[in-house]
Amino acid sequence: MLVDSGVLALVSGIIVVVVHALGILHAAHAVMTVRSSSGAIAWGISLITFPWLAIPLYWILGRTKFHGYTEALRSVYAQHYRLVQEAYGEIAKFKIAPPQKLAQLQPIAEALTAIPFTSGNAAQLLIDAQQTYEAMLSAIAQATDYILLESYTVSDDQAGNEFKQALITKAKQGVRIYFLYDEIGSKNLSRSYIKSLRNNNIQVSAFHTTRGKGNRFQLNFRNHRKILVVDGETAFVGGLNIADEYLGKNPRLSPWRDTHMMLQGPSVHSLQSVFIQDWYWATRKILEVNWQIKANREANQTALVLSTGPADQLPVCNLFFINVINQAQTRLWIATPYLVPDESTLQALKLAAMRGVDVRIILPNRPDHLFVYLCSFSYYAEIQAIGGIKLYRYKNGFMHQKIILIDDDMAGVGSINLDYRSFFLNFEVMGFVADSHFVESVEKMLQDDLAASVSVDLSEYHKKPFWFKLAVRVSRLLTPLL
């Protein structure tokens, strides 16, 4: 039966009106909820002008708040109040103020995170995947009670299978193992890999970033953390996932430059608490772990574990980094694969340079993600205009490390990039160590990285062809939509 053309036109008209009305409603929602004014404007215009395309994109990419995570933790804390108090009480016994130059970080840290600076820690810098994987596999081999392993990316390749076999070996010895991965970062992880772990009594779970009311279509959130805890005595945190490309086996990005760190002392339990929270979100199960802290009084380093994420009531990552940047008096060296800072962080970096701080930022010279690589060029003109900020491009392969060095007083190693995603959309974790010996080791490492880098001539951007500049500007404009 042929549909009357008049009826068809009426139905089509109604659909168009409804879609545009939905676009206006979604635009109103964006204005009320999107974090930045530029993001709200970008979404608002897109939703009103191109609702057919913008509405589904807004469902997927539009939110910066992760729903349900904090509420779930509060509920379980209320049910197990005594256990939670005992766990945090043990960590609090080692609470200590950071060095005098960084004294203002203490109230900021206490306001933003429940985990304080602690004494009695020992931190060892691990440079590149070979050194990191060897140390992690050695710690796994020595486990006697339990292993907590969390990674953004796990691959079913040689490196991934080496870790799988190491975990299976320990599971057969009766060690309890809990394995958590991000389902988006590990989207290519095979079912057979996971099945093999489960068949050997290893508890495995995805983080479930789409769980919870309001999260179902939100594919923009990630659990970007990399954590390994063994028996509550040794822990690892940093920038390395578990895959062959981190060993330099991807010809396009080889050699791969990255950094991790091994910890002992109260900071281990700080990382352990982060894992337990993530595990509870993913599985709704509480883990029985060791909360008796084994302090390393010989090294006795001061450390802070900073865990951040889109479930935080405040933008913890953004606020903490701005404060750290503001504390710098003589030196601020940063290594990051992605330079896409929000306006407040960029202004803090500019002010640091203007007050005479030696601000250096090391970036990769080749991209693993073209969008963010292009976006970094959009900051050249602003940086050149104020002077003082020195950019470097790492030439010896792809640089993926996330490092910050503040004066001679503190260094941070973790998963946080200097970009919008890490500051507002990802679950992240970073270890900060305020100790002269550790700072010296980070300084030497970064000096070697600088020696393998070239200084960026910011004026070179002006010589780029029009199509390149256009791609850079488009990339910058799209940033608030993330």
C-alpha positions in Angstrom: 0.0 0.0 0.0 1.3 3.4 -1.0 1.5 6.0 1.8 -0.2 9.2 1.0 2.4 11.9 0.4 0.6 14.3 2.6 0.7 11.9 5.5 4.3 11.2 4.9 5.1 14.9 4.8 3.2 15.4 8.1 5.0 12.6 9.9 8.4 13.8 8.6 7.6 17.3 9.8 6.6 16.1 13.2 9.9 14.1 13.5 11.9 17.1 12.5 10.2 19.3 15.1 10.6 16.6 17.8 14.3 16.2 17.1 15.0 19.9 17.1 13.0 20.2 20.3 15.1 17.5 21.8 18.2 19.3 20.6 17.1 22.5 22.4 16.4 20.5 25.6 19.8 18.8 25.4 21.4 22.2 24.8 19.7 23.5 28.0 21.0 20.4 29.8 24.5 21.1 28.5 24.4 24.7 29.6 23.4 23.7 33.1 25.9 20.8 33.5 29.0 21.0 31.2 32.0 22.1 33.3 33.5 24.8 31.1 31.7 27.7 29.5 33.5 27.0 26.2 32.3 23.4 26.3 28.7 24.4 27.1 28.7 26.9 24.2 30.2 24.3 21.8 27.6 21.6 22.8 24.8 24.1 22.9 25.4 25.4 19.3 26.0 21.8 18.0 22.8 20.5 19.7 20.6 23.3 18.3 22.2 23.4 14.8 22.9 19.7 14.2 20.6 17.8 16.6 20.6 14.6 14.4 24.3 14.2 14.9 24.9 16.0 18.1 22.3 14.3 20.3 23.8 10.8 20.1 27.3 12.3 20.5 26.1 14.1 23.6 24.8 10.8 25.0 28.2 9.3 24.5 30.6 12.2 25.2 28.7 14.9 26.9 29.1 14.3 30.6 32.1 15.0 32.9 30.5 13.5 36.1 30.6 9.7 36.7 27.4 8.7 38.6 27.1 6.1 41.4 30.7 5.5 42.3 30.9 7.8 45.3 27.5 6.8 46.5 28.4 3.1 46.3 31.5 3.6 48.4 29.6 5.7 51.0 27.0 2.9 51.3 29.7 0.2 51.9 31.6 2.4 54.2 28.5 2.8 56.4 28.0 -0.9 56.4 31.7 -1.6 57.3 32.5 1.5 59.3 34.9 -0.2 61.8 36.9 -1.9 59.0 37.2 1.3 57.1 38.3 3.2 60.2 40.9 0.6 61.1 42.3 0.7 57.5 42.6 4.5 57.3 43.7 4.6 61.0 46.7 2.5 60.2 47.7 4.8 57.3 47.0 7.9 59.5 49.6 6.7 62.1 52.3 7.6 59.5 50.9 11.0 58.6 53.6 13.6 58.2 53.9 17.1 56.8 55.7 17.6 53.5 58.9 19.6 53.4 58.6 23.2 54.6 58.7 24.6 51.0 55.7 22.5 50.2 53.8 23.0 53.5 50.9 24.6 51.7 50.3 21.3 49.9 49.2 19.6 53.2 45.9 21.4 53.7 45.2 21.1 50.0 45.9 17.4 50.0 43.7 16.9 53.2 40.9 18.8 51.6 41.0 16.9 48.3 41.8 13.4 49.4 41.4 11.3 52.5 44.9 9.9 52.2 47.6 12.1 53.7 51.3 12.4 53.1 53.0 9.6 55.0 56.5 8.8 56.3 58.3 5.4 56.3 58.2 4.9 52.6 60.8 3.6 50.1 60.4 4.5 46.4 62.5 3.1 43.6 62.3 4.6 40.1 61.8 2.1 37.3 62.8 3.3 33.8 61.2 1.7 30.8 59.3 -1.5 30.4 62.1 -4.0 30.7 63.1 -2.9 34.1 59.5 -2.4 35.2 58.2 -5.7 34.1 61.1 -7.6 35.6 60.5 -5.9 39.0 56.7 -6.5 38.8 57.1 -10.2 37.8 59.7 -10.7 40.6 57.3 -9.2 43.1 54.5 -11.5 41.8 56.8 -14.5 42.1 57.4 -13.7 45.8 53.7 -13.3 46.7 52.5 -15.5 49.5 49.0 -14.2 50.3 47.4 -12.0 47.5 48.0 -10.0 44.4 46.0 -7.0 43.3 46.6 -6.0 39.6 44.8 -3.2 37.8 45.7 -2.0 34.3 44.1 0.2 31.7 45.4 -1.9 28.8 46.2 -5.6 28.9 47.0 -7.3 25.6 47.0 -11.0 24.7 50.5 -10.9 23.4 53.9 -12.0 24.6 54.1 -9.5 27.5 50.4 -10.1 28.5 50.9 -13.9 28.4 54.1 -13.6 30.5 52.0 -11.9 33.2 49.2 -14.4 32.8 51.4 -17.3 33.3 53.0 -15.7 36.3 49.6 -15.1 37.9 48.4 -18.6 37.1 51.6 -20.1 38.7 50.9 -18.2 41.9 47.2 -19.1 41.9 48.1 -22.7 41.8 50.2 -22.1 44.9 47.1 -20.8 46.7 47.7 -17.1 46.3 44.5 -15.1 46.0 44.6 -12.9 42.8 42.3 -10.1 41.8 42.7 -8.7 38.2 40.9 -5.5 37.1 41.0 -4.0 33.6 39.3 -1.2 31.8 37.0 -2.6 29.2 37.6 0.2 26.7 41.4 0.3 27.1 41.5 -3.5 26.9 38.8 -3.8 24.2 41.0 -6.1 22.2 41.7 -8.5 25.1 40.6 -11.9 24.0 37.9 -13.9 25.8 40.3 -16.9 25.9 42.8 -14.8 27.9 40.2 -14.0 30.5 38.7 -17.5 30.5 42.2 -18.9 31.1 42.6 -16.7 34.2 39.2 -17.6 35.6 39.7 -21.3 35.0 42.7 -21.1 37.3 40.8 -19.5 40.2 41.9 -15.9 39.4 39.2 -13.3 40.1 38.8 -11.1 36.9 36.6 -8.2 36.3 36.2 -5.2 33.9 35.8 -1.9 35.7 32.4 -1.3 34.2 32.5 2.4 33.3 28.9 2.2 31.9 27.4 0.8 35.1 25.2 3.1 37.1 22.4 5.5 36.5 23.3 8.0 33.8 26.5 6.2 32.7 25.0 3.6 30.3 25.8 5.4 27.1 28.9 7.3 28.4 31.9 5.8 26.6 34.0 8.8 27.5 35.1 7.7 30.9 38.1 5.5 31.5 39.9 3.8 34.4 43.4 4.8 33.4 45.1 3.6 36.6 48.0 1.1 36.7 48.4 -0.5 40.1 50.0 -3.7 41.4 50.0 -4.6 45.1 51.6 -7.7 46.5 50.8 -8.9 50.0 50.2 -5.3 51.1 54.0 -4.9 51.3 55.1 -3.9 47.8 53.3 -1.8 45.2 53.8 -0.4 41.7 52.4 2.7 40.0 53.2 4.6 36.9 52.6 4.9 33.2 53.1 1.4 31.9 50.3 -0.9 30.8 50.8 -4.6 30.0 51.5 -5.0 26.3 54.3 -5.7 23.8 54.3 -2.1 22.5 55.7 -1.0 25.8 58.7 -3.2 25.2 59.2 -1.3 21.9 57.7 -4.0 19.6 55.5 -1.6 17.7 57.8 -0.4 14.9 55.9 2.8 14.4 56.4 3.9 18.1 59.6 2.0 18.9 61.5 2.4 21.2 58.8 3.2 23.8 59.9 5.5 26.6 58.0 5.2 29.9 58.4 5.3 33.7 57.0 3.4 36.7 57.9 3.2 40.4 58.0 0.6 43.1 56.9 1.5 46.6 57.1 0.1 50.1 55.6 1.4 53.3 52.3 3.1 54.1 52.0 4.3 50.4 51.4 0.6 49.5 48.3 0.6 51.6 47.2 4.0 50.1 47.4 2.3 46.7 45.7 -0.8 48.0 42.7 1.3 49.2 42.4 2.8 45.7 42.3 -0.7 44.2 39.8 -2.0 46.8 37.4 0.9 45.9 37.7 0.2 42.2 37.2 -3.5 42.8 34.1 -2.9 44.9 32.6 -0.7 42.2 33.2 -3.4 39.6 32.1 -6.5 41.6 30.3 -5.2 44.7 32.7 -7.4 46.8 34.9 -6.3 49.7 38.4 -7.8 49.7 40.2 -9.2 52.8 43.7 -7.8 52.7 46.6 -7.0 55.0 46.3 -3.6 56.7 49.3 -4.1 59.0 51.8 -1.6 57.6 55.5 -2.5 57.2 57.3 0.8 57.2 60.7 1.2 55.7 62.5 3.3 58.4 65.8 3.1 56.6 64.7 5.0 53.6 61.9 6.9 55.5 60.7 8.8 52.5 57.7 11.1 52.5 55.1 10.2 50.0 51.5 10.9 48.9 49.2 8.8 46.7 46.8 11.0 44.8 43.8 9.2 43.3 41.4 11.2 41.2 38.5 10.7 38.9 35.2 12.0 37.4 33.3 10.8 40.5 35.1 13.3 42.7 32.8 16.0 44.1 35.5 18.6 43.1 37.9 18.5 40.2 40.7 17.0 42.4 43.3 16.4 39.7 42.9 19.8 38.2 43.0 21.6 41.6 46.0 19.6 43.0 48.1 20.2 39.9 47.4 23.9 39.8 48.5 24.1 43.5 51.6 22.1 42.8 52.5 24.4 39.8 51.9 27.4 42.1 54.3 26.0 44.7 57.2 25.8 42.3 59.8 28.4 43.1 62.8 27.5 40.9 62.0 24.5 38.7 59.0 22.8 37.2 59.9 20.0 34.8 57.1 17.9 33.2 57.1 14.9 30.9 53.8 14.1 29.3 52.7 12.5 26.0 49.8 14.8 25.7 49.6 18.6 26.1 46.0 19.6 26.2 45.7 21.6 29.4 42.5 23.4 30.5 42.6 27.2 30.7 43.3 27.3 34.5 46.3 24.9 34.3 47.7 26.8 31.3 47.4 30.1 33.2 49.2 28.5 36.2 52.1 27.4 33.9 52.3 30.9 32.4 52.4 32.5 35.8 55.1 30.1 37.0 57.3 31.1 34.0 56.6 34.8 34.5 57.8 34.6 38.1 61.1 33.1 36.9 60.5 29.3 37.4 62.4 27.1 35.0 59.4 25.5 33.2 60.2 22.7 30.8 57.7 20.3 29.2 58.9 17.3 27.3 56.5 15.9 24.6 56.8 13.1 22.1 58.0 14.0 18.6 55.7 11.4 17.0 52.0 10.7 17.7 50.2 7.6 19.0 46.9 9.6 18.9 46.8 12.2 16.1 44.0 14.3 17.6 45.9 15.2 20.8 49.2 15.4 19.0 47.8 18.1 16.7 46.1 19.9 19.6 49.4 20.5 21.4 50.6 22.7 18.5 47.7 25.1 19.2 49.4 26.2 22.4 52.6 27.3 20.7 51.5 30.9 20.1 50.2 31.4 23.6 53.4 30.0 25.1 55.6 32.0 22.8 53.7 35.2 23.7 54.6 35.1 27.4 58.0 33.4 27.0 59.7 31.3 29.7 58.0 28.0 29.0 60.4 25.7 27.2 59.0 22.9 25.1 61.0 19.9 24.0 60.2 17.0 21.6 61.6 13.6 22.5 63.3 12.2 19.4 64.3 8.7 20.5 61.1 6.8 19.9 57.7 7.5 21.6 57.6 9.1 25.0 54.6 8.0 27.2 55.8 8.8 30.7 53.9 11.1 33.1 56.4 12.8 35.4 56.4 16.1 37.3 59.5 17.5 39.2 59.0 20.4 41.5 62.1 22.3 42.6 64.5 20.0 44.5 61.7 18.9 46.8 59.2 16.6 45.2 58.6 14.4 42.1 55.5 12.6 40.9 55.2 9.4 38.8 51.9 8.0 37.7 49.2 7.8 35.1 48.1 11.5 34.9 48.7 13.2 31.6 48.7 17.0 31.2 45.5 16.9 29.4 41.7 17.5 29.8 41.0 13.8 29.8 43.2 13.0 32.7 42.1 16.0 34.7 38.4 15.6 34.3 37.3 12.3 32.6 39.7 9.5 33.7 40.2 7.6 37.0 43.9 8.3 37.6 46.5 7.7 40.3 49.9 9.3 40.9 52.6 8.8 43.5 54.4 11.9 44.8 57.7 11.5 46.7 59.2 14.3 48.7 62.8 13.0 49.2 66.1 14.4 47.9 67.5 11.1 46.7 64.4 10.2 44.8 64.2 13.7 43.3 67.8 13.4 42.2 67.1 10.1 40.4 64.1 11.7 38.6 66.2 14.7 37.7 69.0 12.6 36.2 66.4 10.6 34.2 64.8 13.8 32.8 68.2 15.2 32.0 68.9 12.1 29.9 65.4 12.5 28.2 66.2 16.2 27.5 69.5 15.2 25.9 67.5 12.9 23.6 65.1 15.7 22.8 65.2 18.8 20.6 64.1 22.3 21.8 61.0 23.5 20.1 61.3 26.7 18.1 57.8 28.0 18.7 58.0 30.3 15.7 58.2 27.2 13.4 54.4 26.8 13.8 53.8 29.9 11.8 55.7 28.4 8.9 53.4 25.3 8.8 51.0 25.0 5.8 47.5 26.2 6.0 46.0 22.7 6.1 48.1 21.8 9.1 47.1 25.0 11.0 43.5 24.3 10.2 43.7 20.8 11.5 45.3 22.1 14.7 42.6 24.7 15.3 39.8 22.2 14.7 41.5 19.8 17.2 41.6 22.6 19.7 38.0 23.6 19.1 36.8 20.0 19.7 38.6 19.7 23.0 35.7 21.0 25.2 33.4 18.4 23.7 35.3 15.6 25.4 
